[in-house]
């Protein structure tokens, strides 16, 4: 399957919706797991703002790869973000889109030391 790296340099990323469990089957509440590691997956909606354009994207991340308090509005860093085009057919209707996956989602300290100036 084709994977396209996503460049987040120069973009502002903020949590739009805190992490939620990803389900393989919504009706039975069966949790989705990584096919290689077996780790449970989470999704987090992220506001991606770059060059005056803003979009909310749903990003899938392994449960253990989420760090810090990812509350709504928290600046976030997405390590190893990739996009994957997908297509399927369900009940005779073709559907397609792009899914996003990151190696890690980490809360970023918005008031970090780079904002401090020497007196």
C-alpha positions in Angstrom: 0.0 0.0 0.0 1.3 3.4 -0.9 2.4 5.7 2.0 2.9 9.4 1.6 5.0 11.2 4.2 3.3 14.4 5.5 5.5 17.5 6.1 4.3 19.3 9.2 7.2 21.8 9.2 5.7 25.3 9.4 2.2 24.0 10.3 0.3 24.6 13.5 -1.1 21.4 14.9 -3.7 21.5 17.7 -5.9 18.8 19.3 -9.5 19.3 18.1 -10.9 16.2 19.8 -9.0 14.3 22.5 -7.8 10.7 21.8 -10.5 8.0 21.6 -10.3 4.3 21.1 -10.4 3.1 17.5 -12.9 0.2 16.9 -12.6 -2.5 14.3 -16.3 -3.1 14.8 -18.3 -0.2 16.2 -21.4 -2.4 16.9 -19.6 -5.0 19.0 -17.1 -2.4 20.4 -14.2 -4.6 19.3 -11.0 -2.6 19.6 -8.8 -2.1 16.5 -5.2 -3.3 16.9 -2.0 -2.8 14.9 -1.6 -5.8 12.6 2.1 -6.1 13.3 2.4 -5.4 17.0 -1.1 -6.2 18.3 -1.2 -2.8 20.2 -4.6 -1.1 20.5 -5.1 1.9 18.4 -6.4 5.4 19.2 -7.7 8.2 17.0 -7.2 11.9 17.7 -8.7 14.7 15.6 -6.1 17.3 14.9 -6.5 20.9 13.5 -3.8 21.2 10.8 -3.2 24.9 9.9 -0.7 25.8 7.2 -0.5 28.6 4.6 -3.8 30.1 5.8 -5.7 26.9 5.3 -7.1 24.9 8.1 -8.5 21.3 8.2 -9.4 18.8 10.9 -7.8 15.4 10.2 -8.4 12.2 12.1 -5.0 10.6 13.0 -4.5 7.0 14.1 -1.8 6.4 16.7 -0.8 3.4 18.9 -2.2 3.7 22.4 1.3 3.7 24.1 2.6 6.4 21.6 0.3 9.1 23.0 2.1 11.3 25.5 1.2 14.3 27.6 -2.3 15.7 28.2 -4.0 15.9 24.7 -7.0 18.0 25.7 -8.8 20.2 23.2 -6.7 23.1 22.0 -3.4 21.6 23.1 -0.5 22.1 20.6 0.6 18.7 19.4 3.6 17.2 17.5 2.9 14.2 15.2 6.0 12.1 14.7 6.2 10.1 11.4 2.9 11.3 10.0 1.9 9.5 6.8 -1.1 9.6 4.5 -2.5 6.5 2.9 -5.1 6.6 0.1 -7.8 3.9 0.4 -10.7 2.6 -1.6 -13.4 0.0 -0.9 -16.8 -1.1 -2.0 -19.6 -1.6 0.5 -23.2 -2.6 -0.5 -22.3 -1.8 -4.1 -21.1 1.7 -3.4 -17.5 2.6 -4.0 -15.9 4.8 -1.4 -12.4 6.3 -1.2 -10.4 8.7 1.0 -7.2 9.3 2.8 -6.3 7.9 6.2 -3.6 9.4 8.4 -1.3 7.5 10.8 1.5 8.7 13.1 4.2 6.9 15.0 3.5 9.2 18.0 1.4 12.1 19.2 3.0 14.3 21.8 1.7 17.3 23.7 3.8 20.4 23.0 4.5 23.0 25.7 3.1 26.2 24.0 5.0 28.4 26.5 8.3 26.6 26.0 11.8 28.0 26.6 12.1 29.4 23.1 9.6 32.1 24.1 11.7 33.2 27.0 14.2 36.0 26.5 17.3 36.8 28.5 17.0 39.8 30.7 
